[in-house]
Amino acid sequence: MIPWKRGIIIGISFVIGLTFAFSELGHGAPPLFIIITDPYEPLVFPPNTNLKGLDYEVTEAIFRQLQIPMKIKFYPWKRCLQIIQNQEADGILDLAITEQRKAYLFFPKEPLSDSSLMIFYHKERPVTVNTLDDLKKYQIGTQYGYEYPQGLAEMLVNRKDVKTMEQNLRKLKAGRIDLIIENRVVGLYRTAILGMQNQIDVCKLPTSFPSKNYLGFAKKKGYDHIAKLFSQKLVQFKQTQAYHDILVTYGQAE
């Protein structure tokens, strides 16, 4: 196929797909798309800062390409989950796919960002985790509303939930918990921000657990089509200089 013809066909298919998605919703033009989230630095920064966050900026870029106006609102994470389950918002930013969440969300195939779960512990109080079963003997810092992968979740029998990673790091420093399980990128960033990088060590879990973050779409009529279009545009965007520039901004470029 001649390259320029292929481009036209892809463009027409995209327009048809987006038009179909919003025709199912009963809208002639895209309405304001409300996305909710909780600060998850450096992927999503709180609204009172100059930076927006890696996944925030990528999401903005894709919605500009889709020509869908969007707005991001911030709530505590457990509240975010309640809002999206009640379909009081259109999307929820930066969450993992679980079977439970598939019941009320459409997920794109492509994740916004990809890291792995790691163990964070205080250098003065090393931990020994040779098998996942070893986790059962430790007090583990986790966060409210966060779901952990099957195979790992069952080992968190002494799970101590708090609202933020910062609270967990302070508890770790005070010896009130033994370790934290967190996304590597997020954990290293928060450790550095608090000036604790010389006090905290990081090690891998005995089994690898990828930490992929997605934009979840509420199970509203037509939103499955928008999720597919979002995924297609995201795959393409990750090949661009604009995406690389965002990675550089947040120290994630290879």
C-alpha positions, 0 to 999 in steps of 0.5 A: 500500500502507498504510504500516504494512502495508508495514512489517510485510511488510518486517519479516517478510521480514527475519526469514524471511531471517535465519532461513533463513540460520542454518537453512542453517548448522544453527543455531537461534540466531545463533552468535558471528560473528567478524570480523577486521581490522587497525587502519585509523584513523579507520575502525578503531582498535586495541583499546587505545584509547577509540575504536572507529572509524567502520566498526567502530561502524557494523558493531556497530550493524548486527549489533545490528539483525540480533541477531547477536552479534559479536566483532572480532579484530585481526591484521596484514593479510596474516594477516587475508587468510590467516585468511579464505581458510581460513574460520577467521573469519566476516568481514573488516572494511574491504577493497575488492572485487577479482575475486580476493577475490570467489572467497572472499568474499561482499560486500554491495552497500553499502559501509561507507565511501567515499573516494578514493585520493590521493597524499601527498608531502613539501612539500620534495620535490614530485612531478609526476604528470600521467599514471598512467605518471608513477608509474613513476619514483617510489618509492611507499610501499604496505602489505603485502597491500593491493591497488590498482585495475586501471589503478593497480596496474600503475603501481606498479613501484617499490612499497615495502611496509611494515606501517603508514601510520605507517611510510610517513609516517616513510619519506617524511619521511626521503626514503626514498620519494617518495610514498604512495598512500592512502585520503584519510580514513585518510591525512589522519588519520594525518598529523595524528596524527603532527603532520606536516600542515604537512610533507605535501601531498596531491593527486589522482591523474590518474584517480579511484580510489574507495576503498570499504570493505566488510565481506567475508563468508566463503564459508560456507553461508548467509553470502550471505543474511547479506551481503544482509541486512547491506546492506539494514540498512546502507542504512537505517541511513545515513539515521538520526541515529545514523549521523550522530552516528557521522560527527560523532564521527570528523569525517566529517560534511558 
